Amino acid sequence: MARYADRLLSEGEHIVLRTRQHWLALLLAARYPLLLFVGSLVLLFLSQYVSGTVHDIVGYAVIAGIVISLLWLLQVYLTWSSEDYLITNRRVLKVEGIINKRSADSSLEKINDAVLEQNLFGRMFNYGDLDILTAADVAVDRYRMLNRAPEFKRQMLNQKHDLEGEFSRPLPSPPLRAAPAAPPPTAPAAPARREMSADEVTRALAGLADLRDRGAISPQEFEAKKADLLARL
């Protein structure tokens, strides 16, 4: 069954790291119901030395203390187990709440830095306090006793770097347009006719007539050449 935070992811978004508060935070939150439970057990032990009405009152108090402490412990555990702190390839997402859910996210491109604080026990048990800062150095989200805090910070900054690199890549160039096709070769212009004098035309016609009479050219060819020669006058 998908968790509530998984249904908040957008298309193309995937989870890089998932965590919650450290289990020591669970123990700290449960300290008061644990004290009530232990106190009820001590009171139950002491009730053996009283009798009568006092014994009955102490018995009711013990039952009430045990029931309240167990329900309180259950509520503390469910609150802790419903926490979901995610790093995706686009943002940092925090989801809290058992029935009424509250989600808050910080876009990676808006994050300027993250301040991590770890005391001695934090370094020993791998937890810490993390503040996510914007460009104005204002903490937009706070994570207290965050489990695997150093890795959480490292992965967040790595994903921020990858996202900024993706934004800075140049857009692909449009495909080059094909060179225009060369125009079809034009036929060479016919040479201009040379003008001839009347004597030249007369001699050419005599030569053509001699060729026609000998059968070298047909009468049709003679007439075509004759018209061409007369056009050159």
C-alpha positions in Angstrom: 0.0 0.0 0.0 1.4 3.4 -1.1 2.1 5.8 1.7 0.5 9.2 1.8 3.6 11.0 0.7 4.0 8.8 -2.4 0.6 10.1 -3.7 2.0 13.7 -3.6 4.7 13.1 -6.1 4.3 14.7 -9.5 4.9 13.1 -12.8 8.6 12.3 -13.4 9.4 12.8 -9.7 11.1 10.0 -7.8 12.3 9.5 -4.2 16.0 9.7 -3.5 16.0 9.4 0.3 13.3 8.7 2.9 13.6 9.0 6.6 12.0 10.4 9.8 13.0 11.4 13.3 15.5 9.2 15.1 14.2 6.6 17.5 15.7 8.5 20.4 13.2 11.3 19.6 10.4 8.7 20.0 11.8 7.8 23.5 11.9 11.5 24.5 8.4 12.1 23.3 7.2 9.0 25.3 8.9 9.9 28.5 5.8 11.2 30.2 3.5 8.3 29.4 6.3 5.9 30.4 6.5 7.7 33.7 2.8 7.4 34.2 2.9 3.7 33.3 5.8 3.0 35.7 4.0 5.1 38.4 0.9 3.1 37.9 2.8 -0.1 38.4 4.4 1.2 41.5 1.0 2.2 42.9 -0.3 -1.2 42.1 2.5 -2.7 44.1 1.8 -0.4 47.0 -1.9 -1.1 46.9 -1.2 -4.5 48.4 -0.4 -2.8 51.8 -3.7 -0.9 52.1 -7.3 -2.2 52.5 -10.8 -1.1 52.4 -12.0 2.0 50.6 -8.4 3.2 50.1 -7.6 0.0 48.3 -10.5 0.4 46.0 -9.6 4.0 45.2 -6.0 3.1 44.5 -7.1 0.2 42.3 -9.2 2.5 40.1 -6.3 5.0 39.9 -4.0 2.2 38.8 -6.4 1.0 36.1 -6.9 4.5 34.9 -3.1 5.2 34.9 -2.3 2.1 33.0 -5.0 2.6 30.3 -4.2 6.3 29.9 -0.4 5.6 29.6 -0.9 2.8 27.1 -3.2 5.0 24.9 -0.7 7.9 25.2 2.2 5.6 24.2 0.2 4.4 21.2 -0.5 8.0 20.2 3.2 8.9 20.5 4.3 5.9 18.4 1.7 6.5 15.7 2.8 10.2 15.5 6.4 9.2 15.1 5.7 6.4 12.6 3.5 8.6 10.4 6.4 11.0 9.8 7.8 11.0 6.3 10.7 13.1 5.3 11.6 12.8 1.6 14.2 14.1 -0.8 13.2 13.8 -4.4 14.9 14.9 -7.6 12.8 18.2 -7.3 12.1 19.1 -3.7 12.3 18.3 0.0 9.0 17.1 1.4 7.8 16.7 5.0 4.6 14.9 5.8 3.2 14.6 9.4 0.0 13.7 11.1 -1.9 10.5 11.9 -5.4 11.3 10.5 -5.1 14.9 9.6 -2.1 15.1 7.4 0.2 18.2 7.0 2.6 18.4 4.2 5.3 21.0 3.5 7.8 21.1 0.8 10.8 23.2 -0.3 11.8 23.4 -4.0 15.5 22.5 -4.4 16.2 25.5 -6.7 15.1 27.9 -3.8 17.3 26.3 -1.2 20.5 28.3 -0.6 22.1 26.2 2.2 21.4 23.9 5.1 22.7 24.3 8.6 23.4 21.0 10.4 24.1 20.7 14.1 25.2 17.5 15.9 26.2 17.1 19.5 28.2 14.2 20.8 25.3 11.8 21.0 24.1 12.9 17.6 27.4 11.9 16.0 27.3 8.6 18.0 23.7 7.7 17.0 23.7 9.4 13.6 21.1 12.1 14.1 21.1 15.9 14.1 19.2 19.1 13.8 18.9 20.5 10.2 17.7 24.0 9.2 17.0 24.5 5.5 17.8 28.1 4.4 16.6 30.2 1.5 18.6 32.8 -0.4 17.6 35.3 2.3 19.2 33.1 4.9 15.8 32.5 6.5 15.0 29.0 7.7 12.0 27.7 5.8 11.9 24.3 7.5 13.4 22.8 10.6 14.1 19.1 11.2 14.8 18.2 14.8 16.6 14.9 15.8 16.6 13.9 12.1 17.7 10.4 11.5 20.7 10.1 9.1 21.0 13.9 9.1 24.4 14.1 7.4 23.3 11.9 4.6 20.0 13.8 4.3 21.9 17.1 3.8 24.4 15.6 1.4 21.7 14.0 -0.8 19.7 17.3 -0.8 22.6 19.3 -2.0 23.5 16.7 -4.6 20.0 16.8 -6.0 20.0 20.6 -6.0 23.3 20.6 -7.9 21.9 18.1 -10.5 18.7 20.1 -10.9 20.6 23.3 -11.5 22.8 21.6 -14.0 19.8 20.4 -15.8 18.4 23.9 -16.0 21.7 25.3 -17.3 22.0 22.9 -20.2 21.5 24.7 -23.5 18.4 23.9 -25.4 18.8 21.6 -28.4 19.5 23.5 -31.7 16.8 23.3 -34.3 17.6 21.1 -37.3 19.6 22.8 -40.1 17.4 23.7 -43.0 18.2 21.9 -46.2 20.1 23.9 -48.8 17.9 25.2 -51.6 17.9 23.0 -54.6 20.0 24.3 -57.5 17.9 25.6 -60.3 17.8 23.3 -63.4 20.3 24.2 -66.0 19.0 26.4 -68.7 19.5 25.6 -72.3 22.2 27.7 -74.0 20.8 30.6 -75.9 20.7 30.2 -79.6 23.4 32.2 -81.3 22.2 35.3 -82.9 21.9 35.2 -86.7 24.7 37.0 -88.6 23.5 39.5 -91.1 24.7 38.8 -94.7 25.1 41.0 -97.7 23.1 40.5 -100.9 26.1 39.0 -102.8 26.7 36.5 -99.9 23.1 35.5 -100.0 23.1 35.1 -103.7 26.2 32.9 -103.7 24.8 30.8 -100.8 21.5 30.3 -102.7 23.4 29.2 -105.8 25.3 26.7 -103.8 22.1 25.3 -102.2 20.5 25.0 -105.6 23.4 23.1 -106.9 23.2 20.7 -103.9 19.4 20.3 -104.5 19.9 19.6 -108.1 22.5 16.9 -107.3 20.2 15.4 -104.7 22.4 16.2 -101.7 19.5 18.0 -100.0 15.8 17.7 -100.3 13.6 20.4 -101.8 12.1 21.0 -98.3 15.6 21.5 -96.8 16.4 23.9 -99.7 13.3 26.0 -99.0 14.1 26.1 -95.2 17.7 27.2 -95.8 16.6 29.7 -98.5 14.1 31.3 -96.0 16.9 31.5 -93.3 19.3 33.2 -95.8 16.7 35.7 -96.9 16.0 36.6 -93.3 19.6 37.6 -92.8 19.4 40.4 -95.5 
